[in-house]
C-alpha cells in the first residue's frame, strides 16, 4: 500500500486522465488500509461511484452498517 502523498503524486494524475475519458466511472478500495485514500479518491472530479469492501477477517458486513448491532 502506498502513502496518501504518493497516491496524490502518482495515482491521481492517471485517474484524472482515465475518468475524463469515461461517461461514468467507479473506483474500488479494498480493506481498512485503503481508507486512508478515501478523501483523495472522492475528490476526483470525474468519479461517478466508489466501492469499498472492508476486507477479510473484519467480521460480518452488518458491522459496517450504521445502526446495526452485530454479535
N, CA, C and O of each residue as an XYZ file, in Angstrom:
284
protein
N       0.849     -1.167      0.000
C       0.000      0.000      0.000
C       0.899      1.235      0.000
O       1.899      1.289      0.716
N       0.538      2.197     -0.789
C       1.326      3.423     -0.863
C       0.754      4.483      0.068
O      -0.388      4.384      0.518
N       1.545      5.471      0.342
C       1.115      6.548      1.224
C       0.135      7.471      0.491
O       0.109      7.492     -0.740
N      -0.666      8.228      1.236
C      -1.562      9.201      0.597
C      -0.792     10.213     -0.264
O      -1.281     10.630     -1.314
N       0.392     10.604      0.170
C       1.190     11.556     -0.601
C       1.613     10.950     -1.946
O       1.530     11.605     -2.985
N       2.064      9.701     -1.910
C       2.461      9.033     -3.152
C       1.260      8.826     -4.067
O       1.387      8.938     -5.286
N       0.115      8.530     -3.505
C      -1.102      8.366     -4.305
C      -1.444      9.670     -5.015
O      -1.757      9.671     -6.205
N      -1.382     10.788     -4.276
C      -1.676     12.090     -4.884
C      -0.692     12.414     -6.017
O      -1.074     12.994     -7.034
N       0.571     12.035     -5.830
C       1.591     12.355     -6.831
C       1.577     11.424     -8.044
O       1.835     11.863     -9.164
N       1.276     10.139     -7.827
C       1.459      9.153     -8.894
C       0.170      8.495     -9.391
O       0.102      8.103    -10.556
N      -0.835      8.365     -8.555
C      -2.065      7.681     -8.957
C      -3.122      8.671     -9.432
O      -3.745      8.460    -10.472
N      -3.325      9.737     -8.686
C      -4.386     10.694     -9.001
C      -4.250     11.277    -10.414
O      -5.255     11.355    -11.120
N      -3.068     11.686    -10.855
C      -2.988     12.220    -12.229
C      -3.477     11.222    -13.285
O      -4.141     11.607    -14.247
N      -3.151      9.963    -13.105
C      -3.615      8.936    -14.039
C      -5.127      8.757    -13.959
O      -5.796      8.598    -14.980
N      -5.653      8.784    -12.755
C      -7.107      8.632    -12.593
C      -7.860      9.810    -13.204
O      -8.969      9.635    -13.709
N      -7.274     11.006    -13.165
C      -7.889     12.162    -13.834
C      -8.023     11.902    -15.326
O      -9.069     12.170    -15.917
N      -6.970     11.381    -15.931
C      -6.982     11.086    -17.368
C      -8.010     10.004    -17.679
O      -8.787     10.132    -18.625
N      -8.012      8.943    -16.884
C      -8.930      7.821    -17.126
C     -10.387      8.242    -16.969
O     -11.214      7.920    -17.822
N     -10.714      8.950    -15.900
C     -12.120      9.314    -15.665
C     -12.608     10.378    -16.643
O     -13.801     10.434    -16.942
N     -11.715     11.217    -17.140
C     -12.113     12.243    -18.107
C     -12.600     11.615    -19.414
O     -13.430     12.198    -20.112
N     -12.096     10.457    -19.737
C     -12.462      9.788    -20.987
C     -13.739      8.953    -20.868
O     -14.217      8.410    -21.864
N     -14.283      8.850    -19.676
C     -15.430      7.973    -19.443
C     -16.685      8.762    -19.104
O     -16.618      9.828    -18.491
N     -17.816      8.230    -19.505
C     -19.098      8.832    -19.132
C     -19.393      8.576    -17.659
O     -19.912      9.445    -16.959
N     -19.059      7.380    -17.199
C     -19.231      7.002    -15.788
C     -18.012      6.202    -15.355
O     -17.413      5.477    -16.149
N     -17.658      6.344    -14.086
C     -16.504      5.593    -13.585
C     -16.761      5.138    -12.152
O     -17.518      5.763    -11.408
N     -16.122      4.049    -11.789
C     -16.203      3.537    -10.426
C     -14.790      3.147     -9.995
O     -14.016      2.601    -10.782
N     -14.472      3.432     -8.754
C     -13.163      3.083     -8.211
C     -13.380      2.159     -7.030
O     -14.313      2.348     -6.250
N     -12.539      1.181     -6.898
C     -12.670      0.175     -5.842
C     -11.543      0.335     -4.827
O     -10.366      0.354     -5.187
N     -11.915      0.449     -3.566
C     -10.954      0.431     -2.459
C     -11.182     -0.856     -1.680
O     -12.325     -1.214     -1.393
N     -10.123     -1.541     -1.342
C     -10.232     -2.849     -0.723
C      -9.497     -2.875      0.616
O      -8.275     -2.733      0.662
N     -10.241     -3.056      1.699
C      -9.643     -3.224      3.017
C      -9.531     -1.940      3.815
O      -9.674     -0.838      3.283
N      -9.272     -2.106      5.096
C      -9.200     -0.972      6.010
C      -8.060     -0.015      5.668
O      -8.218      1.199      5.798
N      -6.928     -0.538      5.238
C      -5.792      0.321      4.920
C      -6.076      1.243      3.730
O      -5.476      2.311      3.610
N      -6.980      0.831      2.867
C      -7.320      1.652      1.701
C      -8.115      2.901      2.085
O      -8.192      3.850      1.305
N      -8.698      2.904      3.268
C      -9.498      4.061      3.681
C      -8.677      5.341      3.793
O      -9.237      6.437      3.734
N      -7.379      5.224      3.952
C      -6.553      6.435      4.011
C      -6.557      7.172      2.671
O      -6.134      8.325      2.601
N      -7.028      6.523      1.619
C      -7.116      7.141      0.297
C      -8.540      7.605     -0.030
O      -8.794      8.069     -1.142
N      -9.447      7.489      0.902
C     -10.845      7.798      0.633
C     -11.054      9.251      0.222
O     -11.666      9.497     -0.818
N     -10.581     10.205      0.981
C     -10.801     11.614      0.665
C     -10.192     11.996     -0.683
O     -10.814     12.715     -1.465
N      -8.993     11.520     -0.952
C      -8.339     11.806     -2.224
C      -9.128     11.211     -3.380
O      -9.289     11.847     -4.421
N      -9.616      9.998     -3.196
C     -10.384      9.336     -4.250
C     -11.707     10.046     -4.492
O     -12.099     10.257     -5.640
N     -12.395     10.415     -3.421
C     -13.675     11.104     -3.571
C     -13.524     12.476     -4.222
O     -14.486     12.998     -4.785
N     -12.339     13.062     -4.154
C     -12.100     14.377     -4.752
C     -11.862     14.313     -6.264
O     -11.775     15.358     -6.909
N     -11.757     13.131     -6.835
C     -11.576     13.017     -8.282
C     -12.808     13.580     -8.988
O     -13.913     13.088     -8.758
N     -12.655     14.587     -9.833
C     -13.819     15.237    -10.434
C     -14.639     14.344    -11.357
O     -15.847     14.549    -11.480
N     -14.027     13.365    -12.005
C     -14.762     12.507    -12.921
C     -15.307     11.237    -12.303
O     -15.872     10.400    -13.006
N     -15.148     11.081    -11.006
C     -15.582      9.852    -10.346
C     -17.097      9.830    -10.183
O     -17.685     10.772     -9.653
N     -17.718      8.761    -10.636
C     -19.159      8.609    -10.524
C     -19.546      7.825     -9.281
O     -20.544      8.137     -8.632
N     -18.753      6.799     -8.945
C     -19.102      5.929     -7.818
C     -17.832      5.377     -7.179
O     -16.767      5.315     -7.794
N     -17.990      4.980     -5.923
C     -16.891      4.377     -5.185
C     -17.400      3.105     -4.523
O     -18.484      3.091     -3.941
N     -16.624      2.055     -4.613
C     -16.943      0.794     -3.949
C     -15.850      0.523     -2.931
O     -14.661      0.622     -3.233
N     -16.269      0.181     -1.723
C     -15.302     -0.180     -0.689
C     -15.755     -1.474     -0.043
O     -16.935     -1.640      0.263
N     -14.824     -2.388      0.166
C     -15.088     -3.595      0.937
C     -14.135     -3.609      2.117
O     -12.981     -3.199      1.999
N     -14.609     -4.073      3.230
C     -13.864     -3.990      4.484
C     -12.711     -4.972      4.573
O     -11.802     -4.770      5.378
N     -12.720     -6.020      3.779
C     -11.609     -6.963      3.744
C     -11.836     -8.202      4.589
O     -12.723     -8.242      5.442
N     -11.039     -9.183      4.342
C     -11.152    -10.474      5.026
C     -10.827    -10.334      6.511
O      -9.964     -9.549      6.902
N     -11.530    -11.104      7.322
C     -11.258    -11.156      8.749
C     -11.801     -9.987      9.549
O     -11.426     -9.816     10.709
N     -12.670     -9.182      8.966
C     -13.189     -7.991      9.640
C     -14.623     -8.169     10.142
O     -15.318     -7.188     10.408
N     -15.053     -9.401     10.269
C     -16.390     -9.665     10.782
C     -17.441     -9.561      9.692
O     -17.109     -9.371      8.522
N     -18.708     -9.685     10.068
C     -19.790     -9.663      9.086
C     -20.039     -8.256      8.533
O     -19.654     -7.258      9.142
N     -20.682     -8.199      7.382
C     -20.974     -6.910      6.733
C     -21.814     -5.998      7.619
O     -21.674     -4.777      7.551
N     -22.683     -6.570      8.447
C     -23.542     -5.754      9.319
C     -22.724     -4.863     10.255
O     -23.204     -3.819     10.695
N     -21.528     -5.259     10.550
C     -20.664     -4.465     11.431
C     -20.363     -3.089     10.838
O     -20.115     -2.136     11.577
N     -20.383     -2.982      9.524
C     -20.001     -1.753      8.832
C     -21.192     -0.895      8.445
O     -21.024      0.139      7.798
N     -22.381     -1.301      8.826
C     -23.577     -0.514      8.521
C     -24.009      0.247      9.766
O     -24.181     -0.356     10.825
N     -24.187      1.560      9.658
C     -24.599      2.352     10.815
C     -25.928      1.862     11.389
O     -26.850      1.506     10.655
N     -25.996      1.855     12.705
C     -27.247      1.476     13.362
C     -27.511     -0.008     13.417
O     -28.584     -0.420     13.857
N     -26.581     -0.815     12.993
C     -26.768     -2.274     13.009
C     -25.960     -2.877     14.124
O     -24.753     -2.658     14.226
N     -26.627     -3.631     14.952
C     -25.923     -4.355     16.024
C     -25.312     -5.615     15.433
O     -25.867     -6.215     14.512
N     -24.202     -5.998     15.952
C     -23.524     -7.187     15.432
C     -23.091     -8.041     16.604
O     -22.540     -7.526     17.578
N     -23.329     -9.325     16.525
C     -22.946    -10.251     17.593
C     -21.797    -11.110     17.163
O     -21.334    -11.952     17.932
